[in-house]
Amino acid sequence: MKIEVLGSGCSKCRSTIGMIERAAEAVGVEVEIVKVENPEEIKLHGIRATPAVVIDGKIVHSGGIPSHEEVRAWLKPGPIGFLNHPTRHLFFTGKGGVGKTSLSTAAALTLADSGKKVLLVSTEAASNLDEMLGIELRNSPVSVAGAPGLSVLNIDPDTAAESYRQRVLAQMGAGTSAEELSTVREQLSGACTTEIASFDEFSSLLSDASEHYDHIVFDTAPTGHTLRLLSLPKAWTGFLDGNDRGASCLGPHSGLKMQEVRFKAALDALSDPAKTTVILVTRPDKGAIAEAAHTSGELHELGLNNQRLAINGEFRAGDRTDAVACAIEDLGRQALNTMPPSLRALPQDRVPLRAFDMVGLPALRALLTAGAGPTPPDTTPVVETSEQLQGLDALADELAAAGHGLIMVMGKGGVGKTTVAAALALGLIQRSKTVHLSTTDPAAHLAGTLNGDVPGLTVSRIDPKVETQRYIDKIMAAKSPRLDAAEQALLLEDLQSPCTEEVAVFHAFSRMVSEGRSAFVVLDTAPTGHSMLLMDATGAYHRQMTREFEGHGAARIVTPLMRLQDASYTRIILVTLPEVTPVSQAAALQEDLRRASIEPYAWVLNKSVLAAGTRDPLLAARLAGERKQMERIAAGLAKHVFTLPWLTVPPIGFTELSKLVVKPARAETTHA
């Protein structure tokens, strides 16, 4: 809470500041007191008697020393900003792992508890709302026991795609031949059909058909995937403009005008500040804040201008002699103090780090309530470390022994995949291996994590736009000599389809996979949902190749999927956090991979407080939950587990990343 005290700096002003500080400490409210002593600035507020107090731009006191009752009333927590006169649509977005799902669910629950009818919608393929709320997620609204008025809907990509396919096929008419229906089914089988079908479902929720809900709260996929989703209507509108011939992964172009109008209506609703508020969620972390600033700019370009900033997980050390706790607090403060001006200008809400996991209605109701919690935290001062935990140095040793191959680092957004991938790449370089480090993540954090060139390390990015243009150029060069000018123009027009991007990215991924035959390729993948779409494309290509070569030497065909299934060629590293939901999501991803006959090699448990060692009351209170997750993983979820402590120095740049893969001295475990 920002409190301005206006006055000349006299004894009454000092007394007023002292009263506010003591009252804030007593009730556990974080305040930022700003002294305003410039007479001209005081005049601009319209204040004639000092000391005066201004909170959130509103004058709450003027003249004389306020009473203790007045000060306590000022500090009494009110509703969080984004729930103060909320718009009908609340759209939560941000980097993976910043707490979008927790904040959006807590917001939806608070609105429902106030008597509103609320629909909470997840657009993330790897949503964990089912575990948080104890419900079974479906593609239709599900009511939540214990929360009257609250319903939850998950836009399941596969279900949405199948529903979309059936609608397109139904529009083709009774006179359509079986061959034509088969052709359209094939056109509708790509991953980008899944994306546009998801947006189709999303669009319907912004229409008049959902008017019986007072509020619709959207919990979105990580930033890169969400921006891709929101940009699809514009991309398809440009492609379809004046092009009513042929077909694409959306179906026959002539029948798409209805979808085009619907998508435009959806973006209009999102762009209307009276209807929609975008809540950019971040943490006190430089990377998360930088991504929030980038997202804010991208959303402004799409016309979504009614934005707020929610800073989640703000930490204040309870024990100033605890080096780990103080370092974590200092890093957070530094990140917030250097926040870009574009974000600083936005209305802000701050949510403190909690001692409890965000699972169950009591915890979710407590998240946005000052000083509340489902159970009192354990404040027993303890210092715990674990000498038995294996670090990334041990994992780098094991990986290096193979000599070459593909290392895919996977997991939900925000768990630290990029840090782990970059550190392992450096570890292999240190062990005299040839390494190519790349990423499939649209948000592309590798450059910021490495923070400079590394001798001997090749670094790249599978950039969808670059790969798409490269693919178009390749196809045009190969086919143009046999086509006349009109046919070339038609081919180029077809290649401008957004679904070309899916094919181009897959081809780039395939090239990367094959490089592992002679060197190490370390691949920092996109968040789970996006990566599974790429896996789907890999599986589809494998099935197509085996069909085409059946009976013609199929045994000699080696597809990318076969390389991923080869445990001697590919090592899958799953990264997670020592919390209930991230572990459950890693387990779900592991099951998805196993269904494709791909077996993960190891798990990395990132940001372990137990491995760091602390006696801070709040951090120590989180240890019991962390121990439970470690026991759960050790009980059979993972064959090999490696642990990365909650670091007191950000793992950015060659020096800090290298520390993670070199055997540390016993006293340097936390890099304090």
C-alpha positions as CSV (number, residue, x, y, z in Angstrom):
1,M,0.0,0.0,0.0
2,K,1.4,3.4,-1.0
3,I,0.8,6.2,1.5
4,E,1.9,9.8,0.9
5,V,2.3,12.1,3.9
6,L,2.2,15.7,2.8
7,G,3.6,18.5,5.0
8,S,6.7,20.6,5.8
9,G,8.4,17.9,7.7
10,C,7.4,19.2,11.1
11,S,7.0,17.2,14.3
12,K,3.3,16.5,13.5
13,C,4.3,15.1,10.1
14,R,6.9,12.9,11.8
15,S,4.4,11.7,14.4
16,T,1.9,10.9,11.7
17,I,4.5,8.8,9.8
18,G,5.4,7.0,13.1
19,M,1.8,6.2,13.8
20,I,1.3,4.7,10.3
21,E,4.4,2.6,10.6
22,R,3.5,1.2,14.0
23,A,-0.1,0.4,13.0
24,A,1.0,-1.2,9.7
25,E,3.5,-3.5,11.6
26,A,0.8,-4.4,14.1
27,V,-1.7,-5.6,11.5
28,G,1.0,-7.0,9.1
29,V,0.3,-4.7,6.2
30,E,3.2,-3.8,3.9
31,V,3.2,0.0,3.4
32,E,5.4,2.3,1.3
33,I,5.4,5.8,2.9
34,V,6.4,8.7,0.7
35,K,7.1,12.1,2.2
36,V,6.0,15.0,0.1
37,E,7.4,18.3,1.4
38,N,7.5,20.4,-1.8
39,P,4.9,23.3,-1.4
40,E,4.0,23.3,-5.1
41,E,3.4,19.6,-5.1
42,I,1.2,19.9,-2.0
43,K,-0.8,22.6,-3.6
44,L,-1.4,20.5,-6.7
45,H,-3.3,18.0,-4.4
46,G,-5.6,20.9,-3.3
47,I,-4.5,20.5,0.3
48,R,-4.6,23.6,2.6
49,A,-3.9,22.1,6.0
50,T,-1.0,19.7,6.8
51,P,0.0,17.1,7.7
52,A,-2.2,15.4,5.1
53,V,-2.4,11.8,4.1
54,V,-3.1,10.5,0.5
55,I,-3.7,6.8,-0.2
56,D,-4.1,5.5,-3.7
57,G,-4.5,9.1,-5.0
58,K,-7.4,9.8,-2.5
59,I,-7.1,12.4,0.4
60,V,-8.0,10.6,3.6
61,H,-6.8,13.2,6.1
62,S,-5.9,16.9,6.3
63,G,-4.8,19.0,9.3
64,G,-3.4,17.8,12.6
65,I,-2.4,14.4,13.9
66,P,-4.8,11.6,13.0
67,S,-6.3,9.4,15.6
68,H,-5.2,5.8,16.1
69,E,-8.7,4.6,15.0
70,E,-8.4,6.6,11.7
71,V,-5.0,5.1,10.9
72,R,-6.2,1.5,11.6
73,A,-9.2,2.1,9.4
74,W,-6.9,3.3,6.5
75,L,-4.9,0.0,6.8
76,K,-8.0,-2.2,7.0
77,P,-7.7,-4.4,3.8
78,G,-10.3,-3.8,1.2
79,P,-10.9,-5.8,-2.0
80,I,-7.9,-6.3,-4.2
81,G,-7.8,-3.8,-7.0
82,F,-8.9,-6.0,-9.9
83,L,-12.0,-7.0,-7.8
84,N,-13.0,-3.4,-7.1
85,H,-15.8,-2.8,-9.5
86,P,-14.7,-5.6,-11.8
87,T,-15.6,-5.8,-15.5
88,R,-17.6,-8.7,-16.8
89,H,-14.5,-10.4,-18.3
90,L,-11.3,-10.8,-16.3
91,F,-8.4,-12.0,-18.4
92,F,-5.4,-13.3,-16.5
93,T,-2.2,-13.8,-18.5
94,G,1.6,-13.9,-17.9
95,K,4.7,-16.1,-17.9
96,G,4.4,-19.7,-16.9
97,G,4.7,-20.3,-13.2
98,V,3.8,-16.8,-12.0
99,G,0.5,-17.9,-10.4
100,K,-2.1,-17.1,-13.1
101,T,-4.2,-20.1,-12.1
102,S,-4.1,-19.4,-8.4
103,L,-5.0,-15.7,-8.8
104,S,-7.7,-16.3,-11.4
105,T,-9.3,-19.1,-9.3
106,A,-9.2,-17.0,-6.1
107,A,-10.7,-14.1,-8.0
108,A,-13.5,-16.2,-9.4
109,L,-14.2,-17.7,-5.9
110,T,-14.3,-14.3,-4.3
111,L,-16.8,-13.1,-6.8
112,A,-19.0,-16.2,-6.4
113,D,-18.8,-15.8,-2.6
114,S,-20.2,-12.3,-3.0
115,G,-23.3,-13.7,-4.7
116,K,-22.3,-13.4,-8.4
117,K,-22.7,-16.2,-11.0
118,V,-19.2,-16.8,-12.3
119,L,-17.7,-19.0,-15.0
120,L,-14.0,-19.8,-14.6
121,V,-12.4,-20.8,-18.0
122,S,-9.0,-22.4,-18.5
123,T,-7.5,-22.1,-22.0
124,E,-4.4,-24.2,-21.0
125,A,-4.1,-27.7,-22.2
126,A,-2.2,-28.7,-19.1
127,S,-4.6,-27.1,-16.6
128,N,-4.4,-28.1,-12.9
129,L,-7.8,-26.6,-11.9
130,D,-9.1,-30.1,-11.3
131,E,-6.6,-30.7,-8.5
132,M,-6.9,-27.2,-7.0
133,L,-10.7,-27.4,-6.8
134,G,-11.2,-31.2,-6.5
135,I,-13.4,-31.5,-9.6
136,E,-13.3,-33.3,-12.9
137,L,-12.6,-30.8,-15.7
138,R,-14.8,-30.9,-18.8
139,N,-15.4,-29.0,-22.0
140,S,-18.8,-27.9,-20.5
141,P,-19.4,-26.0,-17.2
142,V,-18.9,-28.0,-14.0
143,S,-20.2,-26.6,-10.7
144,V,-17.9,-26.5,-7.7
145,A,-19.0,-28.1,-4.4
146,G,-18.7,-25.6,-1.6
147,A,-18.8,-22.6,-3.9
148,P,-22.4,-21.8,-4.9
149,G,-22.4,-19.7,-8.1
150,L,-19.0,-20.9,-9.4
151,S,-18.7,-23.1,-12.5
152,V,-15.5,-24.2,-14.2
153,L,-14.9,-25.0,-17.9
154,N,-11.7,-26.3,-19.5
155,I,-11.3,-25.7,-23.2
156,D,-9.8,-29.1,-24.0
157,P,-8.0,-28.8,-27.4
158,D,-8.8,-32.3,-28.6
159,T,-12.5,-32.1,-27.8
160,A,-12.7,-28.6,-29.3
161,A,-10.9,-29.8,-32.5
162,E,-13.3,-32.8,-32.9
163,S,-16.3,-30.6,-32.4
164,Y,-15.0,-28.1,-34.9
165,R,-14.4,-30.9,-37.5
166,Q,-17.9,-32.2,-37.1
167,R,-19.4,-28.7,-37.6
168,V,-17.3,-28.0,-40.7
169,L,-18.3,-31.4,-42.2
170,A,-21.9,-30.9,-41.4
171,Q,-21.9,-27.6,-43.4
172,M,-20.7,-29.4,-46.6
173,G,-24.2,-30.5,-47.6
174,A,-25.8,-33.8,-48.6
175,G,-24.3,-33.8,-52.1
176,T,-20.7,-34.0,-50.9
177,S,-18.9,-37.1,-52.1
178,A,-17.1,-39.5,-49.8
179,E,-13.8,-38.5,-51.4
180,E,-14.5,-34.8,-50.8
181,L,-15.3,-35.6,-47.1
182,S,-12.2,-37.6,-46.7
183,T,-10.1,-34.7,-48.2
184,V,-11.6,-32.2,-45.8
185,R,-11.0,-34.6,-42.8
186,E,-7.4,-34.8,-43.8
187,Q,-7.1,-31.0,-44.0
188,L,-8.7,-30.7,-40.6
189,S,-6.2,-33.1,-38.9
190,G,-3.4,-30.7,-38.2
191,A,-2.3,-29.1,-34.9
192,C,-3.3,-25.6,-36.1
193,T,-6.8,-26.9,-36.5
194,T,-6.7,-27.6,-32.8
195,E,-5.5,-24.1,-32.1
196,I,-8.2,-22.3,-34.1
197,A,-10.8,-24.7,-32.7
198,S,-9.8,-23.7,-29.2
199,F,-10.2,-20.0,-30.2
200,D,-13.6,-20.8,-31.6
201,E,-14.6,-22.2,-28.2
202,F,-13.1,-19.2,-26.5
203,S,-14.9,-16.8,-28.8
204,S,-18.3,-18.4,-28.1
205,L,-17.8,-17.5,-24.4
206,L,-17.5,-13.8,-25.2
207,S,-20.8,-13.8,-27.1
208,D,-24.3,-13.2,-26.0
209,A,-24.9,-16.9,-25.5
210,S,-23.1,-16.7,-22.1
211,E,-25.0,-13.6,-20.8
212,H,-26.4,-15.6,-17.9
213,Y,-23.0,-15.3,-16.1
214,D,-22.3,-12.1,-14.2
215,H,-18.5,-12.6,-14.7
216,I,-16.3,-14.8,-16.9
217,V,-12.7,-15.2,-15.6
218,F,-10.1,-16.6,-18.0
219,D,-7.1,-18.5,-16.8
220,T,-4.9,-18.5,-19.9
221,A,-1.9,-20.6,-21.1
222,P,1.6,-19.2,-20.7
223,T,2.3,-15.9,-22.6
224,G,3.7,-17.1,-25.9
225,H,0.9,-19.6,-26.4
226,T,-1.8,-17.0,-25.4
227,L,-0.4,-14.3,-27.8
228,R,-0.4,-16.9,-30.6
229,L,-4.0,-17.7,-29.8
230,L,-5.1,-14.1,-29.8
231,S,-3.2,-13.3,-33.0
232,L,-4.9,-16.1,-35.0
233,P,-8.1,-14.3,-36.0
234,K,-6.1,-11.4,-37.5
235,A,-3.8,-13.9,-39.3
236,W,-6.8,-15.9,-40.7
237,T,-8.7,-12.7,-41.7
238,G,-5.8,-11.5,-43.7
239,F,-5.4,-14.9,-45.4
240,L,-9.1,-15.2,-46.2
241,D,-9.6,-11.7,-47.4
242,G,-10.6,-12.0,-51.1
243,N,-9.7,-15.7,-51.0
244,D,-12.8,-17.9,-51.2
245,R,-11.1,-20.7,-53.2
246,G,-9.7,-24.0,-52.0
247,A,-9.5,-25.2,-48.4
248,S,-7.2,-25.2,-45.4
249,C,-7.0,-26.6,-41.9
250,L,-10.1,-24.5,-41.1
251,G,-12.1,-26.3,-43.8
252,P,-13.5,-25.0,-47.1
253,H,-12.8,-21.2,-47.4
254,S,-16.2,-20.4,-48.7
255,G,-17.9,-21.5,-45.5
256,L,-15.6,-19.5,-43.1
257,K,-17.2,-16.1,-43.1
258,M,-19.4,-17.0,-40.1
259,Q,-16.2,-17.8,-38.1
260,E,-14.5,-14.6,-39.3
261,V,-17.4,-12.5,-38.0
262,R,-17.4,-14.4,-34.7
263,F,-13.7,-14.0,-34.2
264,K,-13.9,-10.3,-34.8
265,A,-16.7,-10.0,-32.3
266,A,-14.6,-11.8,-29.7
267,L,-11.6,-9.4,-30.2
268,D,-14.0,-6.4,-30.0
269,A,-15.3,-7.7,-26.6
270,L,-11.7,-8.1,-25.4
271,S,-10.8,-4.7,-26.6
272,D,-13.7,-3.0,-24.9
273,P,-12.5,-1.5,-21.5
274,A,-16.0,-1.5,-20.2
275,K,-16.3,-5.2,-20.7
276,T,-12.7,-6.6,-20.2
277,T,-9.8,-6.1,-17.9
278,V,-6.5,-7.8,-18.6
279,I,-4.6,-8.7,-15.5
280,L,-0.9,-9.2,-16.3
281,V,0.4,-11.5,-13.6
282,T,4.1,-11.5,-12.7
283,R,6.4,-12.3,-9.8
284,P,9.2,-10.1,-8.2
285,D,11.6,-11.6,-10.8
286,K,13.4,-9.8,-13.6
287,G,12.5,-12.4,-16.2
288,A,8.8,-12.5,-15.4
289,I,8.6,-8.7,-15.2
290,A,10.4,-8.4,-18.6
291,E,7.9,-10.8,-20.2
292,A,5.0,-9.0,-18.6
293,A,6.3,-5.7,-20.2
294,H,6.6,-7.4,-23.6
295,T,3.1,-9.0,-23.3
296,S,1.6,-5.6,-22.3
297,G,3.0,-4.1,-25.5
298,E,1.8,-7.0,-27.7
299,L,-1.7,-6.7,-26.2
300,H,-1.8,-3.0,-26.8
301,E,-1.1,-3.7,-30.4
302,L,-4.0,-6.1,-30.5
303,G,-6.2,-3.4,-28.9
304,L,-6.4,-4.8,-25.4
305,N,-5.6,-1.6,-23.5
306,N,-7.5,-1.9,-20.1
307,Q,-4.6,-3.5,-18.3
308,R,-3.6,-4.0,-14.6
309,L,-0.4,-5.5,-13.1
310,A,-0.7,-8.2,-10.4
311,I,2.6,-8.9,-8.6
312,N,2.2,-12.3,-7.0
313,G,4.4,-14.0,-4.4
314,E,6.0,-10.9,-2.9
315,F,8.3,-12.0,0.0
316,R,9.5,-10.2,3.1
317,A,12.1,-11.9,5.2
318,G,10.9,-12.7,8.8
319,D,14.4,-13.3,10.0
320,R,17.0,-10.7,8.9
321,T,19.9,-13.0,10.0
322,D,18.9,-15.6,7.5
323,A,21.1,-15.2,4.4
324,V,18.8,-17.2,2.1
325,A,15.7,-15.3,3.1
326,C,17.4,-11.9,2.9
327,A,18.8,-12.7,-0.5
328,I,15.4,-13.7,-1.9
329,E,13.8,-10.5,-0.6
330,D,16.6,-8.4,-2.0
331,L,16.4,-10.0,-5.4
332,G,12.6,-9.3,-5.4
333,R,13.1,-5.7,-4.4
334,Q,15.7,-5.1,-7.1
335,A,13.4,-6.6,-9.8
336,L,10.5,-4.3,-8.7
337,N,12.7,-1.2,-8.4
338,T,13.9,-1.7,-12.0
339,M,10.5,-2.3,-13.5
340,P,10.0,-0.9,-17.0
341,P,8.1,2.4,-17.0
342,S,5.4,0.9,-19.2
343,L,4.5,-1.5,-16.3
344,R,5.0,1.0,-13.6
345,A,2.4,3.2,-15.1
346,L,-0.3,0.4,-14.8
347,P,-2.6,0.1,-11.7
348,Q,-0.9,-2.5,-9.5
349,D,-2.0,-5.2,-7.0
350,R,0.4,-7.0,-4.8
351,V,-0.1,-10.5,-3.3
352,P,2.3,-11.8,-0.7
353,L,4.0,-15.2,-0.8
354,R,2.0,-17.6,1.3
355,A,3.2,-20.4,3.5
356,F,0.6,-22.8,2.1
357,D,0.0,-24.6,-1.2
358,M,-2.9,-23.3,-3.4
359,V,-5.0,-26.5,-3.2
360,G,-8.5,-26.6,-1.9
361,L,-11.1,-23.9,-1.3
362,P,-9.8,-22.7,2.2
363,A,-6.3,-21.9,0.7
364,L,-7.8,-20.2,-2.4
365,R,-10.1,-18.1,-0.3
366,A,-7.2,-17.1,1.9
367,L,-4.9,-16.1,-1.0
368,L,-6.4,-12.6,-1.5
369,T,-7.2,-12.0,2.2
370,A,-4.6,-10.1,4.2
371,G,-3.1,-12.2,7.0
372,A,-5.3,-15.2,6.4
373,G,-4.4,-18.8,5.9
374,P,-6.1,-22.2,6.1
375,T,-3.7,-23.3,8.8
376,P,-1.3,-21.3,11.0
377,P,2.3,-21.5,9.6
378,D,4.9,-23.4,11.6
379,T,7.2,-20.7,13.0
380,T,9.7,-23.0,14.6
381,P,13.1,-21.7,13.5
382,V,14.9,-24.5,11.8
383,V,17.8,-24.8,9.4
384,E,17.6,-27.8,7.0
385,T,19.8,-29.0,4.2
386,S,20.2,-32.3,2.6
387,E,23.7,-33.7,1.7
388,Q,22.1,-36.7,0.0
389,L,20.4,-34.7,-2.8
390,Q,22.1,-35.0,-6.2
391,G,22.7,-31.8,-8.1
392,L,22.8,-31.0,-11.8
393,D,26.6,-31.7,-11.8
394,A,25.7,-35.4,-11.3
395,L,23.2,-35.3,-14.1
396,A,25.7,-33.6,-16.5
397,D,28.2,-36.5,-15.7
398,E,25.6,-39.1,-16.6
399,L,24.5,-37.4,-19.8
400,A,28.1,-36.8,-21.0
401,A,28.8,-40.5,-20.8
402,A,26.6,-41.2,-23.8
403,G,28.9,-39.2,-26.1
404,H,26.1,-37.7,-28.2
405,G,22.3,-37.6,-28.5
406,L,19.2,-35.5,-28.0
407,I,18.4,-34.0,-24.5
408,M,14.9,-32.6,-24.3
409,V,14.1,-30.5,-21.3
410,M,10.4,-30.4,-20.7
411,G,7.8,-29.2,-18.2
412,K,5.1,-26.7,-17.4
413,G,5.8,-23.0,-17.9
414,G,7.7,-21.3,-15.1
415,V,9.4,-24.4,-13.6
416,G,12.9,-23.4,-14.8
417,K,13.3,-25.4,-18.0
418,T,15.5,-22.8,-19.7
419,T,17.8,-22.5,-16.7
420,V,18.2,-26.3,-16.5
421,A,18.7,-26.6,-20.3
422,A,21.4,-23.8,-20.4
423,A,23.2,-25.2,-17.4
424,L,23.3,-28.8,-18.8
425,A,24.6,-27.4,-22.1
426,L,27.4,-25.7,-20.3
427,G,28.1,-28.8,-18.2
428,L,28.5,-30.8,-21.4
429,I,30.9,-28.1,-22.9
430,Q,32.9,-28.3,-19.6
431,R,33.1,-32.1,-20.2
432,S,34.6,-31.5,-23.7
433,K,31.5,-32.3,-25.7
434,T,30.2,-30.6,-28.8
435,V,26.8,-29.0,-28.0
436,H,24.0,-27.3,-29.9
437,L,21.5,-25.5,-27.5
438,S,18.2,-24.5,-29.0
439,T,14.6,-23.7,-28.0
440,T,11.1,-24.3,-29.4
441,D,9.5,-21.9,-26.9
442,P,7.7,-18.9,-28.6
443,A,8.8,-16.8,-25.6
444,A,12.5,-17.7,-26.2
445,H,14.2,-17.0,-22.9
446,L,17.5,-18.6,-23.8
447,A,19.4,-15.4,-24.8
448,G,18.4,-13.7,-21.6
449,T,19.5,-16.7,-19.5
450,L,22.9,-17.1,-21.1
451,N,23.4,-13.3,-21.2
452,G,26.2,-13.5,-23.7
453,D,28.2,-15.8,-26.0
454,V,29.8,-19.0,-24.7
455,P,32.9,-20.2,-26.5
456,G,32.3,-23.6,-28.1
457,L,28.5,-23.5,-27.7
458,T,26.2,-23.2,-30.7
459,V,22.9,-21.5,-29.7
460,S,19.8,-21.2,-31.9
461,R,16.1,-20.8,-31.8
462,I,13.3,-22.4,-33.8
463,D,11.7,-19.1,-34.8
464,P,8.2,-19.9,-36.3
465,K,8.3,-16.9,-38.7
466,V,11.8,-17.6,-39.9
467,E,11.2,-21.3,-40.4
468,T,7.9,-20.6,-42.2
469,Q,9.5,-18.3,-44.7
470,R,12.4,-20.8,-45.2
471,Y,9.8,-23.5,-45.9
472,I,7.8,-21.4,-48.3
473,D,11.0,-20.5,-50.2
474,K,12.0,-24.1,-50.4
475,I,8.7,-25.3,-51.7
476,M,8.5,-22.4,-54.2
477,A,12.0,-23.1,-55.5
478,A,11.3,-26.8,-55.9
479,K,7.9,-26.5,-57.6
480,S,7.9,-23.2,-59.5
481,P,9.9,-24.5,-62.6
482,R,7.0,-26.8,-63.5
483,L,4.3,-24.2,-63.0
484,D,3.1,-21.2,-65.0
485,A,2.7,-17.7,-63.4
486,A,-0.9,-18.2,-62.4
487,E,-0.2,-21.6,-60.8
488,Q,2.8,-20.2,-59.0
489,A,0.6,-17.4,-57.6
490,L,-2.0,-19.9,-56.5
491,L,0.7,-22.1,-54.8
492,L,2.1,-19.1,-53.0
493,E,-1.4,-18.0,-51.9
494,D,-1.9,-21.5,-50.4
495,L,1.4,-21.4,-48.6
496,Q,0.5,-18.1,-46.9
497,S,-2.0,-20.1,-44.7
498,P,-1.2,-19.9,-41.0
499,C,-1.2,-23.7,-40.9
500,T,2.0,-23.6,-42.9
501,E,3.7,-22.6,-39.7
502,E,2.9,-25.9,-38.1
503,V,4.6,-27.8,-40.9
504,A,7.6,-25.5,-41.0
505,V,8.3,-25.7,-37.2
506,F,8.0,-29.5,-37.4
507,H,10.6,-29.7,-40.2
508,A,12.9,-27.5,-38.1
509,F,12.4,-29.7,-35.1
510,S,13.1,-32.8,-37.2
511,R,16.4,-31.3,-38.3
512,M,17.4,-30.6,-34.7
513,V,16.5,-34.2,-33.7
514,S,18.8,-35.6,-36.4
515,E,21.8,-33.5,-35.3
516,G,22.0,-35.7,-32.2
517,R,23.7,-38.5,-34.3
518,S,27.1,-36.8,-34.1
519,A,26.9,-34.3,-31.2
520,F,24.7,-33.3,-28.3
521,V,21.6,-31.3,-28.9
522,V,20.0,-29.7,-25.8
523,L,16.5,-28.6,-26.6
524,D,14.7,-26.1,-24.2
525,T,11.1,-26.9,-25.1
526,A,7.9,-24.8,-25.0
527,P,5.5,-25.2,-22.0
528,T,3.8,-28.6,-21.8
529,G,0.6,-27.9,-23.8
530,H,2.5,-26.3,-26.7
531,S,5.1,-29.1,-26.7
532,M,2.4,-31.8,-26.8
533,L,1.1,-30.2,-30.0
534,L,4.5,-30.6,-31.5
535,M,4.6,-34.2,-30.3
536,D,1.2,-34.8,-32.0
537,A,2.7,-33.5,-35.3
538,T,5.7,-35.9,-34.8
539,G,3.3,-38.8,-34.3
540,A,1.2,-37.9,-37.3
541,Y,4.3,-37.7,-39.5
542,H,5.5,-41.1,-38.3
543,R,2.1,-42.7,-39.1
544,Q,2.1,-41.1,-42.6
545,M,5.6,-42.3,-43.3
546,T,5.0,-45.9,-42.2
547,R,1.8,-46.0,-44.3
548,E,3.6,-44.7,-47.4
549,F,6.5,-47.1,-47.1
550,E,4.6,-50.1,-45.9
551,G,5.8,-53.1,-47.9
552,H,8.6,-51.0,-49.5
553,G,11.5,-51.3,-47.0
554,A,9.8,-49.6,-44.1
555,A,12.4,-51.2,-41.8
556,R,14.9,-48.7,-43.2
557,I,12.8,-45.6,-42.3
558,V,13.8,-43.7,-39.2
559,T,11.3,-41.0,-38.2
560,P,11.8,-38.3,-35.6
561,L,9.3,-40.2,-33.3
562,M,11.5,-43.3,-33.5
563,R,14.5,-41.3,-32.4
564,L,12.5,-39.9,-29.4
565,Q,11.4,-43.4,-28.5
566,D,15.1,-44.6,-28.6
567,A,16.3,-44.3,-24.9
568,S,19.9,-44.6,-26.1
569,Y,19.5,-41.6,-28.4
570,T,17.1,-39.3,-26.5
571,R,17.1,-38.3,-22.8
572,I,13.9,-36.6,-21.7
573,I,14.5,-34.4,-18.6
574,L,11.3,-33.3,-16.7
575,V,11.6,-30.2,-14.7
576,T,9.2,-29.4,-11.8
577,L,8.9,-27.5,-8.5
578,P,8.6,-29.1,-5.0
579,E,4.9,-28.2,-4.8
580,V,1.7,-30.3,-5.2
581,T,0.4,-28.9,-8.5
582,P,3.7,-28.8,-10.5
583,V,4.5,-32.4,-9.4
584,S,1.1,-33.6,-10.5
585,Q,1.5,-31.8,-13.8
586,A,4.9,-33.4,-14.4
587,A,3.4,-36.8,-13.6
588,A,0.6,-36.1,-16.2
589,L,3.2,-35.1,-18.8
590,Q,5.1,-38.3,-18.1
591,E,2.0,-40.4,-18.7
592,D,1.4,-38.5,-22.0
593,L,4.9,-39.3,-23.1
594,R,4.6,-42.9,-22.1
595,R,1.5,-43.3,-24.2
596,A,3.7,-42.3,-27.1
597,S,6.3,-44.9,-25.9
598,I,8.7,-42.2,-24.8
599,E,10.2,-42.8,-21.4
600,P,11.6,-39.8,-19.4
601,Y,15.2,-40.3,-18.2
602,A,15.1,-38.1,-15.1
603,W,13.3,-35.4,-13.1
604,V,14.9,-32.2,-11.9
605,L,13.4,-30.7,-8.8
606,N,14.0,-26.9,-9.0
607,K,13.9,-24.1,-6.4
608,S,14.2,-26.5,-3.4
609,V,14.1,-24.6,-0.1
610,L,15.1,-27.8,1.7
611,A,18.3,-28.0,-0.4
612,A,19.0,-24.3,0.2
613,G,18.7,-24.3,4.0
614,T,16.7,-21.7,5.9
615,R,15.3,-20.7,9.3
616,D,13.0,-18.0,8.0
617,P,9.5,-18.7,9.5
618,L,7.5,-18.4,6.3
619,L,10.0,-20.4,4.2
620,A,10.4,-23.0,6.9
621,A,6.6,-23.4,7.0
622,R,6.7,-24.4,3.4
623,L,9.2,-27.2,4.1
624,A,6.6,-29.8,5.3
625,G,4.9,-29.6,1.9
626,E,8.2,-29.8,0.1
627,R,9.1,-33.0,2.0
628,K,5.8,-34.6,1.0
629,Q,6.4,-33.9,-2.7
630,M,10.0,-35.3,-2.5
631,E,8.6,-38.5,-0.9
632,R,5.9,-38.7,-3.6
633,I,8.5,-38.4,-6.3
634,A,10.8,-41.0,-4.7
635,A,7.9,-43.4,-4.2
636,G,7.9,-44.3,-7.9
637,L,7.2,-41.2,-10.1
638,A,10.8,-40.7,-11.2
639,K,13.6,-43.2,-11.8
640,H,16.3,-40.6,-11.3
641,V,15.9,-37.3,-9.3
642,F,18.3,-34.3,-9.3
643,T,17.8,-31.2,-7.2
644,L,18.5,-27.5,-7.7
645,P,18.3,-25.4,-4.6
646,W,16.4,-22.1,-4.3
647,L,19.4,-19.9,-5.4
648,T,20.3,-16.7,-3.7
649,V,22.0,-15.4,-6.9
650,P,20.0,-15.5,-10.1
651,P,21.3,-18.3,-12.4
652,I,22.0,-15.9,-15.3
653,G,25.2,-15.8,-17.4
654,F,28.1,-18.1,-17.8
655,T,29.5,-17.9,-14.3
656,E,26.4,-18.5,-12.3
657,L,25.1,-21.2,-14.7
658,S,28.4,-23.0,-14.6
659,K,28.2,-23.2,-10.8
660,L,25.2,-25.5,-11.2
661,V,27.1,-28.2,-13.0
662,V,30.4,-28.1,-11.2
663,K,30.8,-30.1,-7.9
664,P,30.3,-27.3,-5.3
665,A,32.3,-27.1,-2.1
666,R,30.1,-28.1,0.9
667,A,29.9,-24.5,2.2
668,E,28.8,-23.1,-1.2
669,T,25.6,-25.2,-1.7
670,T,23.3,-22.1,-1.7
671,H,25.7,-19.7,-3.4
672,A,25.2,-17.3,-0.5
